[in-house]
Amino acid sequence: LYEILLQDPKARVGLLCNTVTADDITWVNNHKTNENEVFIDAVYADRANAVTLCKAANIALELWDITRSRISVVDEYVSGFTTDNVDASVVKYGEELLK
């Protein structure tokens, strides 16, 4: 991410984490400037821990591996989602869109 920020100091950059730690929070904060946005993209299974740490540090949080059945149990602090689903609209709106 450091190299990206050298090329574009205003770039929005994120760190993908299996389990968010205090070291990850520090690392992400060290890449935050007055001109860019940083975030953590955490694995869904670590969502409770990730929300607690990111909220306390005022770092944006996105969750990875979102499926339709999981979207309804996501904390309102989460600002974005990443999915492996070929059609993300199915995750958000349901299979009725495919009919």
One Martini backbone bead per residue (centre of mass of N, CA, C, O) as a GRO file, in nm:
protein
   99
    1LEU     BB    1   0.054   0.065  -0.016
    2TYR     BB    2   0.287   0.259  -0.019
    3GLU     BB    3   0.326   0.266  -0.330
    4ILE     BB    4   0.051   0.377  -0.398
    5LEU     BB    5   0.082   0.645  -0.228
    6LEU     BB    6   0.315   0.754  -0.397
    7GLN     BB    7   0.142   0.776  -0.663
    8ASP     BB    8  -0.141   0.819  -0.470
    9PRO     BB    9  -0.223   1.008  -0.194
   10LYS     BB   10  -0.561   0.969  -0.248
   11ALA     BB   11  -0.592   0.685  -0.203
   12ARG     BB   12  -0.788   0.407  -0.152
   13VAL     BB   13  -0.701   0.190   0.122
   14GLY     BB   14  -0.658  -0.167   0.203
   15LEU     BB   15  -0.683  -0.434   0.451
   16LEU     BB   16  -0.657  -0.773   0.457
   17CYS     BB   17  -0.820  -0.979   0.715
   18ASN     BB   18  -0.866  -1.249   0.914
   19THR     BB   19  -0.746  -1.109   1.184
   20VAL     BB   20  -0.788  -0.850   1.379
   21THR     BB   21  -0.540  -0.627   1.500
   22ALA     BB   22  -0.355  -0.391   1.654
   23ASP     BB   23  -0.139  -0.390   1.429
   24ASP     BB   24  -0.334  -0.329   1.197
   25ILE     BB   25  -0.433  -0.060   1.301
   26THR     BB   26  -0.158   0.078   1.302
   27TRP     BB   27  -0.087   0.037   1.005
   28VAL     BB   28  -0.329   0.189   0.889
   29ASN     BB   29  -0.283   0.458   1.039
   30ASN     BB   30   0.006   0.502   0.901
   31HIS     BB   31  -0.162   0.542   0.605
   32LYS     BB   32  -0.290   0.793   0.703
   33THR     BB   33  -0.422   1.093   0.575
   34ASN     BB   34  -0.556   1.400   0.472
   35GLU     BB   35  -0.614   1.260   0.159
   36ASN     BB   36  -0.715   0.979   0.265
   37GLU     BB   37  -0.842   0.639   0.270
   38VAL     BB   38  -0.894   0.387   0.512
   39PHE     BB   39  -0.914   0.020   0.545
   40ILE     BB   40  -1.082  -0.276   0.650
   41ASP     BB   41  -1.085  -0.621   0.531
   42ALA     BB   42  -1.284  -0.855   0.672
   43VAL     BB   43  -1.365  -1.145   0.780
   44TYR     BB   44  -1.669  -1.249   0.869
   45ALA     BB   45  -1.582  -1.430   1.121
   46ASP     BB   46  -1.444  -1.138   1.246
   47ARG     BB   47  -1.662  -0.910   1.295
   48ALA     BB   48  -1.672  -0.842   1.599
   49ASN     BB   49  -1.376  -0.768   1.634
   50ALA     BB   50  -1.357  -0.562   1.401
   51VAL     BB   51  -1.563  -0.361   1.504
   52THR     BB   52  -1.433  -0.293   1.772
   53LEU     BB   53  -1.155  -0.192   1.662
   54CYS     BB   54  -1.247   0.009   1.438
   55LYS     BB   55  -1.429   0.189   1.605
   56ALA     BB   56  -1.211   0.280   1.814
   57ALA     BB   57  -1.022   0.390   1.552
   58ASN     BB   58  -1.180   0.505   1.309
   59ILE     BB   59  -1.220   0.260   1.095
   60ALA     BB   60  -1.298   0.138   0.820
   61LEU     BB   61  -1.538  -0.134   0.734
   62GLU     BB   62  -1.508  -0.444   0.569
   63LEU     BB   63  -1.657  -0.737   0.421
   64TRP     BB   64  -1.582  -1.074   0.357
   65ASP     BB   65  -1.790  -1.311   0.235
   66ILE     BB   66  -2.072  -1.236   0.128
   67THR     BB   67  -2.403  -1.339   0.186
   68ARG     BB   68  -2.734  -1.344   0.200
   69SER     BB   69  -2.745  -1.479   0.492
   70ARG     BB   70  -2.540  -1.247   0.620
   71ILE     BB   71  -2.645  -0.948   0.575
   72SER     BB   72  -2.851  -0.936   0.837
   73VAL     BB   73  -2.577  -0.966   1.052
   74VAL     BB   74  -2.474  -0.668   1.023
   75ASP     BB   75  -2.317  -0.413   1.127
   76GLU     BB   76  -2.359  -0.066   1.087
   77TYR     BB   77  -2.046   0.002   1.063
   78VAL     BB   78  -2.042  -0.121   0.802
   79SER     BB   79  -1.934   0.009   0.464
   80GLY     BB   80  -1.868  -0.281   0.322
   81PHE     BB   81  -1.844  -0.527   0.046
   82THR     BB   82  -1.725  -0.861  -0.023
   83THR     BB   83  -1.740  -1.096  -0.303
   84ASP     BB   84  -1.766  -1.419  -0.483
   85ASN     BB   85  -2.010  -1.347  -0.614
   86VAL     BB   86  -2.109  -1.301  -0.934
   87ASP     BB   87  -2.385  -1.164  -0.808
   88ALA     BB   88  -2.427  -0.910  -0.590
   89SER     BB   89  -2.738  -0.862  -0.610
   90VAL     BB   90  -2.814  -1.130  -0.476
   91VAL     BB   91  -2.711  -1.058  -0.200
   92LYS     BB   92  -2.889  -0.797  -0.163
   93TYR     BB   93  -3.188  -0.894  -0.318
   94GLY     BB   94  -3.195  -1.172  -0.441
   95GLU     BB   95  -3.317  -1.425  -0.654
   96GLU     BB   96  -3.557  -1.269  -0.794
   97LEU     BB   97  -3.368  -1.128  -1.011
   98LEU     BB   98  -3.328  -1.401  -1.188
   99LYS     BB   99  -3.639  -1.432  -1.302
   0.00000   0.00000   0.00000
